[in-house]
Amino acid sequence: MNPLGRAVATRRSTRDDIPVARRSKPAPRQRRSGFGVFLACLLVGGGSLAAVWLGPGLLARRSFWFPSAPVPVVEGIEAPPDADGRLLGHFPYDEAIASQLVPVEAGIELHQDAALALDSMRRAAASDGIDLRLISGYRSHTLQQGIFFDVKSERNQTAEERAKVSAPPGYSEHSTGYAIDLGDGSRPDTNLSVSFETTPAFRWLQDYAASYHFTLSFPEVNPQGVSYEPWHWRFEGSAEALRQFEPARQLALGR
């Protein structure tokens, strides 16, 4: 029996180019004068009132992005990142830690959590007669740079045009190790094409991918302005994966 197992016991009730909490030492306590205590109480009370008055308005603006690291600067792209951290529609993503990547197929690696979920999902699909093929997984920032700029040059595209179908380096979901490109083994002619949406594999994914914590990253008319990619799915089944994709999730929810 495969040690990976199935994640769910019961179920059923345009083409692109792919190359092969910080701790800090607390400040020493100091004695406060009576006036200092009064002033501190005043500040705390004022802050509480401000939270009551302003809280709803601030919560309604949760689309602001609070980066854990500086926004990547991409040489060759003049457009600056938006206020929420996006560059030409794409959010910035950390590169996966090498020790957390595992080989899935020849030349393709994934984050170990995504790999386990994908294995379970593919086994479930196979039991329904669906041949899910993995086309692409983890890509380093360096590899993504080549995909973005080399093809951009070959096609004589602007950065804006290229970003519709491929993320700039430092802004690709694939760099997290949680994103996958899938195909249908019975319809290889639809690989990395919008026509993938006509395949049995895509229809199966629409019904069951969420059970394995995979979600379609770029549906039709998505708020990021990225071209529709029915083959591109991302894993959101762990706390770390959710942290990485929270800005994109909030934007999709209109928050």
C-alpha positions in Angstrom: 0.0 0.0 0.0 1.4 3.4 -0.9 2.4 5.2 2.4 1.0 8.5 1.1 -2.5 7.2 1.2 -5.7 9.0 0.1 -6.5 12.3 1.7 -10.2 11.8 1.4 -11.8 8.5 2.2 -15.1 9.0 0.4 -16.1 11.3 -2.4 -19.0 11.9 -4.7 -22.3 12.7 -2.6 -4.1 30.6 -24.6 -0.9 28.3 -24.4 2.2 29.2 -22.4 5.9 28.1 -22.4 7.3 25.9 -19.6 10.9 24.9 -19.7 11.9 21.4 -18.9 7.8 35.1 14.6 10.6 37.1 15.8 11.5 37.1 19.6 12.8 40.3 21.2 14.2 41.0 24.7 11.6 43.1 26.7 12.7 46.5 27.8 13.5 46.8 31.5 10.6 47.9 33.7 10.7 51.4 35.0 8.7 53.0 37.8 6.2 55.6 36.6 5.2 58.8 38.3 1.5 59.4 39.0 1.3 61.7 36.0 2.8 58.9 33.9 0.2 56.4 35.0 -2.5 59.0 34.2 -1.1 59.6 30.8 -0.8 55.9 30.0 -4.4 55.3 31.0 -5.5 58.2 28.8 -3.6 56.8 25.8 -5.0 53.3 26.3 -8.6 54.7 26.7 -8.2 56.8 23.6 -6.8 53.9 21.6 -9.8 51.8 22.6 -12.2 54.4 21.5 -10.4 54.8 18.2 -10.5 51.1 17.6 -14.3 51.1 18.1 -14.8 54.1 15.8 -12.3 53.2 13.2 -12.3 49.4 13.4 -15.0 48.7 10.8 -13.4 51.0 8.3 -10.0 49.4 8.8 -11.3 45.9 8.5 -13.0 46.9 5.2 -9.6 47.7 3.9 -7.9 44.4 4.6 -6.7 44.3 1.0 -3.5 46.2 2.1 -0.5 43.9 1.9 2.0 43.7 4.8 5.1 42.1 3.4 7.4 39.9 5.6 10.3 40.9 3.3 11.0 43.8 0.9 9.0 43.6 -2.4 11.3 42.1 -5.0 12.7 44.6 -7.5 12.8 43.2 -11.0 15.4 44.6 -13.3 13.9 45.2 -16.7 10.5 46.1 -15.5 9.9 49.9 -15.1 6.4 49.6 -13.6 6.5 49.9 -9.8 4.6 47.5 -7.5 1.0 48.5 -6.5 0.1 49.5 -3.0 -0.9 45.9 -2.2 2.5 44.5 -3.4 1.4 43.3 -6.8 3.6 43.8 -9.9 1.7 43.7 -13.1 -1.1 41.8 -11.4 1.1 39.2 -9.6 1.8 39.0 -5.9 5.3 38.5 -4.6 6.2 35.0 -3.3 9.0 33.5 -1.2 11.1 30.9 -2.8 10.6 27.4 -1.4 13.1 26.1 1.1 15.2 23.4 -0.6 14.9 20.9 2.2 11.1 21.0 1.9 11.0 20.1 -1.8 10.6 16.5 -2.9 10.9 15.0 -6.4 7.5 14.0 -7.9 8.4 13.2 -11.4 11.6 13.5 -13.5 12.7 17.1 -13.4 9.7 18.2 -11.3 9.7 19.0 -7.6 7.0 20.2 -5.2 6.7 21.2 -1.6 6.3 18.0 0.4 2.8 19.0 1.6 1.6 19.7 -1.9 3.2 16.5 -3.2 1.3 14.4 -0.6 -2.0 16.0 -1.5 -1.3 15.7 -5.2 -0.5 12.0 -4.9 -3.8 11.4 -3.1 -5.8 13.4 -5.7 -4.2 11.7 -8.7 -5.0 8.3 -7.2 -8.6 9.3 -6.6 -8.9 10.6 -10.1 -7.4 7.4 -11.5 -10.1 5.4 -9.7 -12.6 7.4 -11.7 -10.8 6.9 -15.0 -9.1 10.3 -15.1 -5.5 10.5 -16.0 -4.1 13.7 -14.3 -0.7 14.6 -15.6 1.7 16.9 -13.8 3.3 19.3 -16.3 5.1 21.8 -14.1 5.8 22.3 -10.3 8.4 24.3 -8.4 10.4 26.9 -10.3 13.2 28.9 -8.8 13.3 32.7 -9.2 16.2 32.2 -11.6 14.3 29.8 -13.8 11.2 32.1 -13.8 13.4 35.0 -14.9 14.3 33.0 -18.0 10.8 32.0 -18.7 9.6 35.6 -18.4 12.3 37.6 -20.2 13.5 35.1 -22.8 10.1 34.5 -24.2 9.2 38.2 -23.8 12.2 38.9 -26.1 11.4 36.1 -28.6 7.8 37.4 -29.0 8.7 41.0 -28.9 6.3 41.6 -26.0 6.1 44.4 -23.5 6.4 43.4 -19.8 2.7 44.1 -19.4 1.8 41.8 -22.2 4.1 39.0 -21.0 2.7 39.3 -17.4 -0.7 38.4 -18.7 0.5 34.8 -19.2 3.6 34.5 -17.1 4.7 36.0 -13.7 7.8 38.1 -13.3 10.6 36.5 -11.3 9.9 36.7 -7.6 6.2 36.9 -8.3 5.3 33.4 -9.5 3.2 31.0 -7.4 5.4 28.2 -8.8 8.3 29.4 -6.7 6.5 28.5 -3.5 6.5 24.8 -4.5 2.7 24.8 -3.9 1.6 25.5 -7.5 1.0 22.9 -10.2 0.2 22.8 -13.9 -2.0 19.8 -14.8 -3.0 18.1 -18.0 -5.2 15.3 -19.2 -3.4 12.2 -20.3 -6.1 11.4 -22.8 -5.9 14.9 -24.3 -2.3 16.1 -24.4 -3.2 18.5 -27.2 -4.9 20.7 -24.5 -1.8 21.0 -22.3 -1.3 24.6 -21.2 -4.2 25.7 -23.3 -7.6 27.2 -22.5 -9.0 24.2 -24.3 -8.0 22.1 -21.2 -11.4 23.3 -19.7 -13.1 20.9 -22.2 -11.4 17.8 -20.9 -12.7 15.2 -18.4 -9.7 16.0 -16.2 -10.7 19.7 -15.7 -14.4 18.7 -15.1 -13.1 16.3 -12.4 -10.9 18.9 -10.8 -13.9 21.4 -10.7 -15.8 18.8 -8.7 -13.1 17.3 -6.4 -9.9 19.4 -6.3 -11.1 21.4 -3.3 -11.4 18.1 -1.3 -7.6 17.9 -1.6 -7.1 21.6 -0.9 -6.3 22.7 -4.4 -7.9 25.8 -5.9 -7.8 27.3 -9.4 -5.4 30.3 -9.2 -6.6 32.3 -12.3 -10.2 31.7 -13.2 -11.9 33.7 -15.9 -12.1 37.5 -15.3 -9.9 37.2 -12.1 -9.2 40.4 -10.1 -5.5 40.0 -10.7 -6.0 40.6 -14.4 -4.0 37.5 -15.3 -5.2 35.4 -18.3 -7.5 32.5 -17.6 -5.4 29.4 -16.8 -7.7 26.3 -16.2 -4.5 24.2 -15.9 -2.9 26.2 -13.0 -3.9 25.1 -9.5 -2.4 25.9 -6.1 -2.3 24.0 -2.8 -3.8 25.7 0.2 -4.0 22.8 2.7 -1.4 24.0 5.3 -0.9 27.1 7.5 2.2 28.1 5.5 0.5 27.7 2.2 -2.4 29.8 3.4 0.0 32.5 4.6 1.6 32.7 1.2 -1.6 33.0 -0.7 -3.7 35.1 1.7 -3.3 38.3 -0.2 -4.5 36.6 -3.4 -7.4 35.0 -1.5 -8.4 38.3 0.0 -8.3 40.1 -3.3 -10.4 37.3 -4.9 -13.0 37.7 -2.1 -13.2 41.4 -2.7 -11.8 42.4 0.7 
